[in-house]
Every structure is written in C-alpha cells, then in structure tokens.
Amino acid sequence: MPDEIERKRLVQDYYERVNAGDVDGICKLFAADARIEDPVGTEAVVGEAAVRAYFERVVTEFGTQDTPGTLTGSQDEQHVAAGLTATIRNPQDPAGGRLAVNVTAVFRIDADGLIAEMRAYWGATDVTPA
C-alpha cells in the first residue's frame, strides 16, 4: 500500500498531466476498473475505455486547467482530498469564454498505487465566469 506521501505525489502527478493535456499519461495513473464521478450525483464513468473518453473530453472539449490547493491525506491509507479551482472552456459560449469551478476532489488509491476512484464535489453555485 502506498504511504501518504506517495499517494499525494500520485495526485500531484495527476494534476500536472491534466494541465499538460497528456491523456495517455493521465490514463496510466488509473486502475483498469477505475470509477470517476464528476460531479458527485451524476452517472459514474467506469473502466478503461470510459475513463479515456472522459479525459479526452476534459482535455479537448474543456481545455481544463486545474489549480489545486494543499493536498490532504487520510488515516485510512487510501484517500487524498484536494480543494482546487478548475478553469474550463465554457461549452455554451461560442466566443470561447472560460469558467472557474470550485471543486473538492477525493481520490481513492489502490494497493498498486493507482487511482481506483475519483469523486469531484461541486454544484451550480460553484461555477463562475473566469
């Protein structure tokens, strides 16, 4: 099981790869049966093909740039939480405006040191023009 420092390093690596638009690199960080719920309360994305399609959309359609705050570990040897601002392309703005989304993301890391689950908490009031 990866220790807390390794888990935080993995999550930081995830954000660096998202910001670089590295879909292949992002997908290598996820377990084959990984689950993403973004935002929490919507249908989950599950498995390699669905995770890849999700991140292709994150990078291509939304041009996501994440600015995480301090990463927070857990005592259960599995989780890392991150408060962050995700700046994304507004899909409803033909002029290409951007939105800032206030997010709390919770990652569950498996025994192999891969992301098994990512849950992103944000609501309608957490989205503002960037």
N, C-alpha and C positions, 0 to 999 in steps of 0.2 A: 504494500500500500504506500503510495507516495506521501511524504510528510507535508506539513503545512506550507513550507517554503516552496517545495516542488509544485504543489497544487497552485499556489499563487503565480509562480513562474509560467505555468501552463496557461493560465487565464490571461496573463500579460501578453504572452506569445499570441494567443488568440486575437486580442485586440490589435496587435501590431500587424498581423496578417490580414485582418478585416480592413484596416486603414490602407494597406498596400494593395488591396484588391486581389489578393492571392487565393483564389477559390481552391486550387489544389492543396495549398498549404493549410488552409482552414480545415478542409475535409479530413486531412491526415490526423488532426487533433481529436477527432470524434470516433467513438466506438462504432462498430458496424450496425448495432441496433440502437443507436442514439435517438433521443427524443428531444424535440425543441417545441416549446410552447411560447409563442411571441405574437401578441401579448397573452398572458395567463387568462384563461377563459375562452380562448379560441381553439379550434381544432389543432391538435399536435401534429408536427411533422415527425415521421418515424422512419428510420432506416437510411442506408447509404444513398440511394437514389434520391429520396425525398430531401435529405439534408443537402446534397449537392445542388438540387434545383432551388432550394431555399436560398443558399448562399450565392448562387448565380444571380438571383433576383436582387439580393441585398447589395451586391457589388454593381451589377449592370443597370438595373432599373432605378435603384435608390441612391447609388453613389455614396453609401454610408461611410461616415467618418465618426468613430467613437472616441470620446474623451473620458476615460474612466478616472474616478477619484481613487482614494485609498482602497485597496482590496482587503477584505475581511475574511479571515479563516473561520474554522469551526472546530469544536471539540470532538466531533464525530468521525474525524479522519476522512471525510468525503467531500465537504462543501466549501465553496468560496463564493462570497457575495461581493458585488461591485455596484456602487452608485455611479452613474455615468450620464453624459449628455450624448445622444446620438443625433448627428446632423445629417439629414437626408434630403434628397430631391423631393419636392412636392409633386406627387404624381398628378395632381389636379391643376397644376399651374403650367400652362404651355410656355410661359416665359422662363421657366426653369428655376423658380424661386425655391428656397430651401426652408426646411422646418427643423426646429430643435425639439427633441423628445427627451424628457426627464425620465430615466429608466433606473430600476433596480433589477439587476440580473443576478440569478442564483444558479451556480454551476454545481453539478454533482460529478465528481471524478471517480472513475472505477479503479480497481486494484492494479490494472495495467497502465495507469497513468493517462487514460484517455477521458475525454468528456463524454459522460454517459447521458447527461441531461442538462439542458439549459432552459431556464424559465425566466422570461422577461416580464416584469411588472410595470405597466404604465396604463394610464387611462386617457380619456379625451381631454381632460383638463391639464394633462402633462405635455401637450403639444402646442408650441407657439411658433410664430414666424422667426426664422433665424436672422 
